[in-house]
Amino acid sequence: MEPLELLHKASDLIKKSQRLLFLTSAGMSADSNIPTFRDKDGYWKNFPPFKEKNLEAQDLASPWAFRNELPHAWAFYEWRRRNAQENQPHEGYSIINKWLQDRDGFIHTTNTDGLHLRSGCPDPLILEVHGSMWRLQCLDTCTHQFWHDSTVPLCDLDLHSMKASNYPTCVQCRGIARPHILMFGDGEYTGHPEQEKNFKRFLQDFPDLIILVGSSGAVPTNDYIALHFKERGTPVININLDPTSNRIVNTEYFIEMKGKDAFLRLDQIAFGGNTQNNA
């Protein structure tokens, strides 16, 4: 299918959809200058203080790191919180919110940067399945409670050594707190029952269209959700710069574009849109 024909066919699906499920991953945030764990420049892999200790992003994003490399682990997340605060949700987020205003819909995101909520997405319409860097929980899970904390800075951060100090503490036991994020090798993440309940409620009826955005394939949570519904007849639009990202879903509606550019183009074709980012 030619690119322009593909965009028009995808736009037709969007216009007709009445139950729309968005599955967003790291590529959605990339246009807002949020580095991914597996970005092409190896941002975290080559970060000098971490490289010297042979630590990679996956090592630091783990309960192990918070118990064995606490200054580096909190530095990693403190830097990410500061970076996320400094950047804004791009126009694609506003377009998603606009499309959800006149139909049933939901956002299932693996991103932890909170950009969907900052862009104005209503709380009941999102599951941050891997958690959020803007929530905290007890490192020792003295309670399954989590709490919101948008304070920036949250820790003191030495950018030269990439070590943090003056860590946040648990609201119950006053021990060390950690991000309320599902990390690598993590059996202690407490989850978000309210968001999970909202997603289950949405799935009581099948979505009639899936839009999969920015999946890396290395953490294919959203890919398999998309595949599940595709095998039951729901069309899937896959937006991704990486052609290999379509291997799992293998949809005919594969749009090889950045998330922001694709949403702007689809909105223009489907609705004559000229959405501005007002987040």
For each residue, the residues with C-beta under 8 A, 3 or more apart:
1: 5 6 9 252
2: 5 6
3: 6 7 256
4: 7 8
5: 1 2 8 9
6: 1 2 3 9 10 253 254 255
7: 3 4 10 11 255 265 266 269
8: 4 5 11 12 269
9: 1 5 6 12 13 253
10: 6 7 13 14 237 253 255 266
11: 7 8 14 15 266 269 270
12: 8 9 15 16 270
13: 9 10 16 17 209 235 237 253
14: 10 11 17 20 99 209 211 237 266 270
15: 11 12 270 271
16: 12 13 208
17: 13 14 20 103 208 209
18: 103 104 208
19: 103 104 105 205 206 207 208 209
20: 14 17 99 100 103 104 105 106 207 208 209 211
21: 105 106 108 202 207 209 210 211 229
22: 96 105 106 107 108 109 211 213
23: 108 109 210 211 212 213 215 222 225 226
24: 28 107 108 109 110 111 116 213 214 222 259
25: 28 109 110 111 213 214 215 216 219 221 222
26: 29 30 34 36 37 38 110 111 214 215 216
27: 30 36 213 214 215 216 239 240 241 242 258 259
28: 24 25 31 92 109 111 115 213 214 259
29: 26 32 34 36 111 113 115 214
30: 26 27 33 34 36 39 214 258 259
31: 28 90 92 258 259 260 261
32: 29 87 88 89 90 113 115
33: 30 83 87
34: 26 29 30 83 84 87 111 113 115
35: 39 43 44 83
36: 26 27 29 30 39 43 216
37: 26 44 57 58 61
38: 26 216 218
39: 30 35 36 42 43 44
40:
41: 46
42: 39 45 46
43: 35 36 39 46 47
44: 35 37 39 47 50 56 57 60 76
45: 42 50 51 56 57
46: 41 42 43 51
47: 43 44 50 51 162
48: 51 52
49: 52 53 72 160 161 162 163
50: 44 45 47 53 55 56 60 72 76 162
51: 45 46 47 48 54 55
52: 48 49
53: 49 50 69 72
54: 51
55: 50 51 59 60 65 69 72
56: 44 45 50 59 60
57: 37 44 45 60 61 76
58: 37 61 62 184
59: 55 56 62 64 65 69 184
60: 44 50 55 56 57 65 69 72 73 76
61: 37 57 58 65 76 181 183 184
62: 58 59 65 66 73 183 184 185 186
63: 66 67 139 178 183 185 186 187 188
64: 59 67 68 185
65: 55 59 60 61 62 68 69 70 72 73 76
66: 62 63 69 70 73 74 139 176 178
67: 63 64 70 139
68: 64 65
69: 53 55 59 60 65 66 72 73
70: 65 66 67 73 74 167 176
71: 74 75 163 164 165
72: 49 50 53 55 60 65 69 75 76 162 163 164
73: 60 62 65 66 69 70 76 77
74: 66 70 71 77 78 155 164 167
75: 71 72 78 79 155 157 158 162 163 164
76: 44 50 57 60 61 65 72 73 79 80 162
77: 73 74 80 81 133 179 181
78: 74 75 81 82 153 154 155 157 164
79: 75 76 82 83 157 159 162
80: 76 77 83 84 113 133
81: 77 78 84 85 133 134 152 153 154
82: 78 79 85 86 152 153 157
83: 33 34 35 79 80 86 87
84: 34 80 81 87 113 114 115 133
85: 81 82 152
86: 82 83
87: 32 33 34 83 84
88: 32 118 277 279
89: 32 92 93 94 115 116 118 119 277 279
90: 31 32 93 259 260 277
91: 94 95 260 263 264 275 276 277
92: 28 31 89 95 96 213 259 260 262 263 264
93: 89 90 96 97 115 116 119 120 121 277 279
94: 89 91 97 98 119 120 275 276 277 278 279
95: 91 92 98 99 263 264 266 267 273 275
96: 22 92 93 99 100 107 116 119 121 263
97: 93 94 100 101 119 120 121
98: 94 95 101 267 273 275
99: 14 20 95 96 102 103 105 267
100: 20 96 97 103 105 107 121 125
101: 97 98
102: 99
103: 17 18 19 20 99 100
104: 18 19 20 202 205
105: 19 20 21 22 99 100 125
106: 20 21 22 125 126 127 198 199 202 207
107: 22 24 96 100 116 121 125 126 127
108: 21 22 23 24 126 127 129 199 222 225
109: 22 23 24 25 28 116 126 127 128 129
110: 24 25 26 129 130 219 221 222
111: 24 25 26 28 29 34 115 116 128 130
112: 128 130 131 132 133 179 181
113: 29 32 34 80 84 132 133
114: 84 117 118 128 132 133 134
115: 28 29 32 34 84 89 93 111 118 119
116: 24 89 93 96 107 109 111 119 121 126 128
117: 114 120 121 123 126
118: 88 89 114 115 279
119: 89 93 94 96 97 115 116 279
120: 93 94 97 117 279
121: 93 96 97 100 107 116 117 125 126
122: 125 126
123: 117 126
124: 198
125: 100 105 106 107 121 122 198
126: 106 107 108 109 116 117 121 122 123 195 198
127: 106 107 108 109 192 195 196 198 199
128: 109 111 112 114 116 131 132 192 195
129: 108 109 110 182 221
130: 110 111 112 181 182 221
131: 112 128 135 179 180 181 182 189 192
132: 112 113 114 128 135 179 180 181
133: 77 80 81 84 112 113 114 179 181
134: 81 114 148 149 150
135: 131 132 146 147 148 149 179 180 192
136: 146 147 149 168 177 178 179 180
137: 141 144 145 146 147 170 177 178 179 180 189 190
138: 141 142 143 145 170 172 173 175 176 177 178
139: 63 66 67 170 175 176 177 178
140: 170 173 175 176
141: 137 138 144 188 190
142: 138 170 172 173 175
143: 138 170 172 173
144: 137 141 190
145: 137 138 171 172 190
146: 135 136 137 180 190 192
147: 135 136 137 171
148: 134 135
149: 134 135 136 154 168
150: 134
151: 154
152: 81 82 85
153: 78 81 82 156 157
154: 78 81 149 151 168
155: 74 75 78 164 165 166 167 168
156: 153 164 165 166
157: 75 78 79 82 153 162 163 164
158: 75 161 162 163 164 165
159: 79 162
160: 49
161: 49 158
162: 47 49 50 72 75 76 79 157 158 159
163: 49 71 72 75 157 158
164: 71 72 74 75 78 155 156 157 158 167
165: 71 155 156 158
166: 155 156
167: 70 74 155 164 176 177
168: 136 149 154 155 176 177
169: 174 175 176 177
170: 137 138 139 140 142 143 173 174 175 176 177
171: 145 147 177
172: 138 142 143 145
173: 138 140 142 143 170
174: 169 170
175: 138 139 140 142 169 170
176: 66 70 138 139 140 167 168 169 170
177: 136 137 138 139 167 168 169 170 171
178: 63 66 136 137 138 139 181
179: 77 112 131 132 133 135 136 137 183
180: 131 132 135 136 137 146 189 190 192
181: 61 77 112 130 131 132 133 178 186 189
182: 129 130 131 186 189
183: 61 62 63 179 186 189
184: 58 59 61 62
185: 62 63 64
186: 62 63 181 182 183 189
187: 63
188: 63 141
189: 131 137 180 181 182 183 186
190: 137 141 144 145 146 180
191: 196
192: 127 128 131 135 146 180 195 196
193: 196 197
194: 197 198
195: 126 127 128 192 198 199
196: 127 191 192 193 199 200
197: 193 194 200 201
198: 106 124 125 126 127 194 195 201 202
199: 106 108 127 195 196 202 203
200: 196 197 203 204
201: 197 198 204
202: 21 104 106 198 199 205 207
203: 199 200 206 207
204: 200 201
205: 19 104 202
206: 19 203 229 232 234
207: 19 20 21 106 202 203 210 229 234
208: 16 17 18 19 20 234
209: 13 14 17 19 20 21 234 235 236 237
210: 21 23 207 225 226 229 230 234 235 236 237
211: 14 20 21 22 23 236 237 239
212: 23 215 222 223 226 236 237 238 239 240 249 251
213: 22 23 24 25 27 28 92 239 240 259 262
214: 24 25 26 27 28 29 30 239 240 259
215: 23 25 26 27 212 220 222 223 238 240 245
216: 25 26 27 36 38 219 220 242 245
217: 220 223 242 244 245 247 248
218: 38
219: 25 110 216
220: 215 216 217 223 224 248
221: 25 110 129 130 224 225
222: 23 24 25 108 110 212 215 225 226
223: 212 215 217 220 226 227 245 248 249
224: 220 221 227 228 248
225: 23 108 210 221 222 228 229
226: 23 210 212 222 223 229 230 236 238 248 249 251
227: 223 224 230 231 236 248 249
228: 224 225 231 232
229: 21 206 207 210 225 226 232 233 234 236
230: 210 226 227 233 234 235 236 249 251
231: 227 228
232: 206 228 229
233: 229 230
234: 206 207 208 209 210 229 230
235: 13 209 210 230 251 253
236: 209 210 211 212 226 227 229 230 249 251 253
237: 10 13 14 209 210 211 212 251 253 255
238: 212 215 226 245 246 249 251 253 254 255
239: 27 211 212 213 214 255 257 259 262 263
240: 27 212 213 214 215 243 245 246 254 255 256
241: 27 256 257 258
242: 27 216 217 245
243: 240 246 254 256
244: 217 247
245: 215 216 217 223 238 240 242
246: 238 240 243 249 250 251 254
247: 217 244 250
248: 217 220 223 224 226 227
249: 212 223 226 227 230 236 238 246
250: 246 247
251: 212 226 230 235 236 237 238 246 254
252: 1
253: 6 9 10 13 235 236 237 238
254: 6 238 240 243 246 251
255: 6 7 10 237 238 239 240 262
256: 3 240 241 243
257: 239 241 261 262 265
258: 27 30 31 241 261 262
259: 24 27 28 30 31 90 92 213 214 239 262 263
260: 31 90 91 92 263 264
261: 31 257 258 264 265
262: 92 213 239 255 257 258 259 265 266
263: 91 92 95 96 239 259 260 266 267
264: 91 92 95 260 261 267 268 273 275
265: 7 257 261 262 268 269
266: 7 10 11 14 95 262 263 269 270
267: 95 98 99 263 264 270 271 273 275
268: 264 265 271 272 273 274
269: 7 8 11 265 266
270: 11 12 14 15 266 267 273
271: 15 267 268
272: 268
273: 95 98 264 267 268 270
274: 268
275: 91 94 95 98 264 267
276: 91 94
277: 88 89 90 91 93 94
278: 94
279: 88 89 93 94 118 119 120
